[in-house]
């Protein structure tokens, strides 16, 4: 689950990278970059959740 | 990014050198804060760890760090994408090869970079307090200072692709991080989160029901004196960074010092007010955390903010520090004894976005350049730091044995305590 979180973090970053390197207008870049950051937020939430489950299982 | 080399007069070089010499005070301040917020039975270990980690960071940066970081105008590896060239890593020689120490800005950047790597390495040390083996913290620091920190520092400070966002993608002046809120603080703060995840919480921190036990810091005087040292060091860090990396004029150093002071002051007072309103008493450790968070947040735009904006940035940073320390401990069950993740990662991320928020009118897209930098820190630096530390843990266990936690790291790893003549504190009792 934590691996999935980190994969989402990386995927979100790649969306942002693609936006700034391939798009031309600030508006379209902003839309894709915000989408990428939203994917990263999901990944971060998943990574934190995975840590909580791992800790509970250890207890 | 503006070209800082051309306008670097001799007085500016001397000023930059003197400001850079103040940075070890910030390192000492963070070391004291980490030691004070940890347990008394690990106090000597914490300070020896700080010294060792600073030494390893300096050597690792010397070996490969500056070669990867580079500086504006020095050779760099470039990649073509979208008909533009993007610089992704410095192409210097290891061991400062080819670098002339003749007062050139590149040599000053090497000096400041070495101190910055050591400062970034102090941050995870606080998150791993009371359970991180000395040897493992040194190896982890070597990874941070030799690879992770220099790579992001190149992107933001060394003329890399984040700094090129202005010229290549039309996003304001490109990613701005004059004082290292991203390159030092967020990189260190996300390293702290990775370490807290890899190590897990201290024994006895969470009950079977998941409720956290309070393990207060053992020396509030260390913590608060550390804040004063950090304040002094931060003014030097921000001034030197702004001169070297954002092309700020030497005449702005007074404004930069004022902004650092106002950011810290507003954050500290915000925390004092919030903790008094919520708990009826002012919380010393949270005020100290907020003070440093104010310094961190004011770093990115230290030469751009006006004093009123620095106060706003500090107020938000202080409030964020108070609530996020509690949130991480209670809700997300991340055991971070020094509050490093809240102070450095969250405070730094806020400071970076504040540059976009308070950007001068007409610099369209500045907020987007800052957002791209933030996305890079979360989407690249955090997975890299976690992955490398998890890999290290496979081959060289990072967490001390249970017996070491029971005895305290001073006795277990150093053979002697920090306070041999005094009774141990009540928080040092074995809880389970």
Interface residues (C-beta under 8 A of the other chain):
Chain A: X2 X6 X9 X10 X11 X12 X13 X14 X16 X20 X21 X22 X26 X29 X30 X33 X34 X36 X37 X40 X43 X44 X47 X48 X51 X52 X55 X56 X58 X59
Chain B: X81 X82 X84 X86 X165 X169 X170 X171 X197 X200 X201 X206 X208 X210 X332 X333 X334 X364 X365 X368 X371 X372 X374 X375 X376 X378 X379 X380 X382 X383 X386 X387
